[in-house]
Amino acid sequence: MSERLAINGGNSLVPEGIEKPWPIITQDDIDAVTGVLKRGELWGPEATEKTALEKEWAEYCGVKHCIVTNSGTSAMHACVAGVGVETGDEVIVPAFTFWATAQAVLCQNAIPVFVDIEPVGYNIDPAKIEEKITDRTKAIIVVHAHGLPCDMDEINAVAKKHGLKVLEDAAHAHGAVYKGKKTGNLGDMGMFSLNGTKNLPGGEGGFVTTNDPDYYEKARLTCMFGEKTVPKENIRPYDAYTMGNNYRPVEMTCAFVRSQLKRLDEYNAKRLVNVKYLSDELGKIDGIITPVDPPDRTNAYHIYRLMLDPRAAGYPDIDPGDFRWAVQNALFAEGVPVMEWHSFPVPGQSIFKKLDAYGKGCPWNCGHARQGIKYDSNDYPETQKMFAASFVLYNMYASNGLELMKYYVDAFHKVFDSLDDIATDPKYYKRVRASV
Ligand SMILES: Cc1ncc(COP(=O)(O)O)c(C=O)c1O
């Protein structure tokens, strides 16, 4: 007889409170931050920690230039501005991403045009890009979703054919590798997030990367009020050349990230050990589809997503969405942190239904924009299918080890051994807990 599920009043399998939080903060990190406070240099376009971090991250990615910013969102905007996207231009964006990717396009008064994902890695489908290109298209933003590098050869080939720039949203992909090259060095410009959840955490912050000196200069203007930065010893002319913002980071963050960067590879490797164990073990359970990484790339696994297949689990008549919620709710009750990471395509968000970002319908009704652009979630069936039938599993980051992963695997077995108790009863199909 299988054990009673926690969702039905049994004991939760995973002991409470055994998971350790991310990020891992060491004495070295604390010393790095307090060192800044003791020195008293807290900010500046060419401040010590910022400049050093820019050099170190450029070296890490193998690019010529880096700018540290105060968020990934601001870094993404600086990339879009950096390659010269202007009012009315169109930029290709995957339908599956965090909306900041598309927002960066709107920040330039340009128009995001969405493309569906491919069903295995959940990244933008290169085969579906060309049909969305118009005479207004200026750039393609690829998102290395969850940490898996996109099909860059195919994407760069389409971009080259149509004279488009390629921007990487590598918010999830610090240290991920595609054919021997790091993310951030796979297109014209790259962006990273340093938000506290990320593989390289800084609380908040971001990076811009590029090999192109002109894009670098334009991105720097965007991060610095539209003004050119001048060496410390020169007088600042206070002369704005273009629209810009204050996207500068503080020195405490830069020092913390520099300290964390020393351990990024070690932590990414630990994540891979956890993920490999999970995939090896969970892959043995009928009805669970574990992530597949092509052999030519290394996934940074910021997020670990599992797809469910009710047919393979023995429930061919149950809707994949219902099956997923039944399993997710049962696992959650067992103490497994299975969650959503978004739940519908970005073009389904309200701003794209209203077609209004700045009031009065701007930028869609701007005279420079192609008229008649509309968005409909149903145009992105692979993204919808992914959301319906999958969830993500947290805590596989480097703070935790195989002991915790083993509890999670045992909990999956417990639930899958008792599927008859939950899979066919609609009372378990409720969307109960949306996200962390
Ligand atoms: C794919 C993606 N792009 C952009 C961002 C924005 O980064 P930030 O939160 O640092 O502004 C995020 C944030 O998590 C993200 O997941």
The ligand as an SDF file (V2000), in Angstrom:
LIG
                    3D

 16 16  0  0  0  0  0  0  0  0999 V2000
   14.6150   36.9420  -18.6840 C   0  0  0  0  0  0  0  0  0  0  0  0
   14.7460   38.1870  -17.8670 C   0  0  0  0  0  0  0  0  0  0  0  0
   15.0610   39.3310  -18.4730 N   0  0  0  0  0  0  0  0  0  0  0  0
   15.1960   40.4740  -17.7830 C   0  0  0  0  0  0  0  0  0  0  0  0
   15.0390   40.5110  -16.4120 C   0  0  0  0  0  0  0  0  0  0  0  0
   15.1640   41.8110  -15.6880 C   0  0  0  0  0  0  0  0  0  0  0  0
   16.2270   41.8050  -14.8000 O   0  0  0  0  0  0  0  0  0  0  0  0
   16.1880   42.6720  -13.4330 P   0  0  0  0  0  0  0  0  0  0  0  0
   15.2170   42.0240  -12.5160 O   0  0  0  0  0  0  0  0  0  0  0  0
   17.5840   42.6040  -12.9440 O   0  0  0  0  0  0  0  0  0  0  0  0
   15.7820   44.0540  -13.8140 O   0  0  0  0  0  0  0  0  0  0  0  0
   14.7120   39.3490  -15.7350 C   0  0  0  0  0  0  0  0  0  0  0  0
   14.5280   39.3880  -14.2830 C   0  0  0  0  0  0  0  0  0  0  0  0
   14.4650   38.5040  -13.5600 O   0  0  0  0  0  0  0  0  0  0  0  0
   14.5540   38.1420  -16.4750 C   0  0  0  0  0  0  0  0  0  0  0  0
   14.2040   37.0110  -15.8740 O   0  0  0  0  0  0  0  0  0  0  0  0
  1  2  1  0
  2  3  1  0
  2 15  2  0
  3  4  2  0
  4  5  1  0
  5  6  1  0
  5 12  2  0
  6  7  1  0
  7  8  1  0
  8  9  2  0
  8 10  1  0
  8 11  1  0
 12 13  1  0
 12 15  1  0
 13 14  2  0
 15 16  1  0
M  END
$$$$
